[in-house]
Amino acid sequence: MSRNETALITGASSGIGLELAKCFAADGSRLVLVARNQPALEKLAEELRHKHGIETIILPADLSLPETPRQIFDKLADQKISIDVLVNNAGFGLHDRFTTTPLPRQLEIIQVNVNALTELTGLFLPGMLQRRAGGILNVSSVAGFVPGPNMAIYYATKAFVQSLSEALAAELDGSGVSVTVLCPGPTETNFSAVARGQKVRPVSRGKMSAKDVACAGYSAFRAKKVISVPGLPNKALVQLVRFIPRSAVRRIINRYNKIKDQS
């Protein structure tokens, strides 16, 4: 089966992004893979070409640099490549207090998780609307539903992604372009590597595999569902926080994200 579409996937070199690339490839989509890790991209691209016979383009790029989204758009425009599906998967977070994390690192999280996602959406969405076809899959987190003491900026960026995605889905209703936001809970990925060795909160139980998360998100995207929360415990959490006082939610997340040296 071959889909007549080109999908751009950010953060495609590992974790959920890599597994989403495999989902799209299995469906016959042409792929544009974006990440910082060029060797990993090359390895994945070759694997997908060999297994599925699809065209795969790699674009090594660092989305923490403000100029990168426009550079990606311009490179593809120069090659006359239209993007039918945009998968905003790239993102990272740090496990530390706001006051003890260097401000440039906090702003870098916002640049990748919010600014780059917003700019890529703004650049590629007009073409989809003109063709009256396409879709956007944004990877958020259950963190987007709650405040996140000790990971404050990460949780806040995911709340932005959640809100933006739902709002766009309503705005684009009937346009031929769908928006889905994937909100996984703890997932088996190289989150600490993406965070470049900075503190991240270890989670030992209840993790879903990146493959299972990606499959759930991909199925939701194809079904044009707006929100996908994979896993029953994560679904229960999202519903539960609606009925718990916000003060209690803050205390619970503060304990969950507790830093070892925090008294």
N, C-alpha and C positions, 0 to 999 in steps of 0.2 A: 504494500500500500504506500502511495506517495502523496503527501499533502502539498498542494501548491502554495507553500508559504515559507517565509524566512523568519526564523526566531533568533533574537539576540538575547543571550543569557549572560548576565554579569556574575562575577564570583563563581565562574564555572569550573575552576580547577580542582575543587574538592567539595566534600560534604553535600548539602542539599542541592547546590548549583550543579555539581557533577551529575548527580542522580536525575535531576530535571533534564539535563542535556540528553541523558540516555533515554528518558521517556519520549522526548520530542524526536530523537533520532529513530527510535523504534517505530514511530508513526510516519516516518518518511520526510520529516521537515528538514529543510536546509538550515544550517546553523551558523551563527556568528558567536564565537565564544570569547568572552572578555575576562581577564584576570591579570594579576601581577606576575604570576608564576608561569613564565613562558614554557619551560620544559614540561610542566604538568599539562599545559594546554596542548602542546604538540603531541604528547602521548595519548591524551583523550581523543583528540581529533583523528589521529591515525586509527585508533581502536574503532571509533564510530564509522569512519569511512570504510574500513575493512568489513565490519560486521553488518552494516546496513546499506552500504553503497550510496551514501548521501554526500553532498558537497558540504564541507566544513571549513569555515574561515576562522582563523584565530587573530585576535587583536590584543596583544599584551599591553596592558594599560593600568595605571594607578589612579583609581577614582578618588583618592585623597587629595589629588591635585585639582584645583578649581578649573583648570583649562581642559581637563580630560574629556568630559562629556561632549563638548563642542568638537574636539578633535576626532572623537569616535564618529560623530554624526557626519562631519565633513569628509572623512576618509571613505565612508560608505557611500555618500552622495557622489564623490568623485568616481567611484566604481559603479555608479548607477544601481546600487543595491537598495531596494526598498525593504523596510522592516515591517512585517505583518504582526509579529508577536514580540512584545518587549517583556522580558523577565528580569525584574529588578531584585536580584538576590543578594548582591554584595552587601556586606555589613559586618560590623564588629562592635564589641563592647568591652569595657574594663571593669573588673571587680575591685573597687576601691571607693573611699569617701571622695566626695566632690572636692573637698578642701585640700586633700593630699594628692590628688592627681594633677599633673601639670596642665595648665589651661590649654596649651597648644594641642595636647592629646585629646582633651575633651572636644575641642573645636574640630579636630580631625574626624572624630566619631560623627559629629553633625554633618560634616562635609560628605562623608561616604554614605551614611544612612539616610540623610534628608536631602541635602543639596544636590548631590549627584543623581539620586533617584528622581527628584523633582525636575531637574533640567533635562534628563534623558526622556522623561515622560513628555515634557513640553516640546521637545524637539521632534520626537517620532509620532506623537499622537495626531498632529494635523494631517499627515499623510494617510494614516488609517482612516480618519474621518472623511477625507476626500474620496477614498476608495470604498467607503462605507463597509469596511470589513477589517477585522483584526481584533487584538486583545492585549491586555496588560495583566501580568501576574506579578504582584508585589509580595515579597516574602517579609512578613512581619513576625510576630511572636505573641504568645499569651501575655508576655510582658507589656504589650500595648494596652492591656485592659486594667492595669494596676500601676500605682506609683512604685518606684524601685529604690528605696534607700540602699546605699552602698553600690548601686549601679545606676545612679540617678539619670545620667545623660542617655545611656543606652535605652532604659525603659521609656524615657521621654521621646526619643526618636521613634521608637516603635509605636507609641501612641499617635504620633504624627502620621506615620505610614498607614495605620489603621483608619484614622479619620479621613485622610486624603482619599484613600481607596474607596471607602464607602460613599463619600461625597461625589467622586468622579463617576462611580457606578450609577448613581442617581441622575447626574447630569447627562450621561451618555446613553441613558435608556432610550432605545429605539433608533440609535445611530448606526447600528451594525457593529459597534465596538464594545466589547465586554471588559469588565474589570473584576479581578478576583484577588483577594488578599488571603494569603496562607499564614496561619498563626500557629506554628508548632510550639510545643512545650520543650522540655529538655530533650536534646537530640544528640546522637552519637556522631559528632563532627570534630574537626580540628579547630574548635573555637579558640583555644589558647594560641594556636599557631597564627590564626588570622589576627589575633590581638597582639601579635609580635612579642610574645613572651611576657606580656604584662599580666598582672594578677587577674585571674578569672575564677569564678566560683565553681568548685568541683561538685558534680552531681553524680552520685553512685547508683541511685535506684530510679526506676521508672522511665529510663530513657527509651525513646523510639529510635529505630535505625533511620539514617538519612534516606535510605531507599523507600521505606514505608511512608515517611513524611512527604517525599517527593511524589510518590504515586498517588497519595491522597490529594495533594495540591493539584497535580496534573489532571486527575479525574474531575475535580471541582471546576478547574478552568475550562475543560472541554464541555462540562455541563452548564457553563455560564453561571455558576454559583458565585455570589459576591463574597461570602466568608467561608473559609475552610479551617476548622480547628480539628486536626487529626488526634485520635485517641480519646477514649471515654474519660480518663481522668482529667484531661485538659478541657474537654467539653464541660465536665462537671465544675471545674474550677471557674471557668468563664461565667457560668450561670450563678454559681454560689456567691461570687463577689458582688453581684447585683443586690444581694439581700443582707450583706454584712455592713455595718457602719464603717465609713471610710477610716476612722481612727483605728479600728480593729484591723482593717486591711493593711494599713501602714505598719502596725506592730508585727503582724504576721510576716510580711515581706522583709521587714528589718531583721527579724530572727532568721529567716530563710537565707538571706544574703549576708549573714553575720561574718565579720572579718575576725580572723583568729585572735588578733591582739586587742579586739574590742571588748571592753569590760561590760 
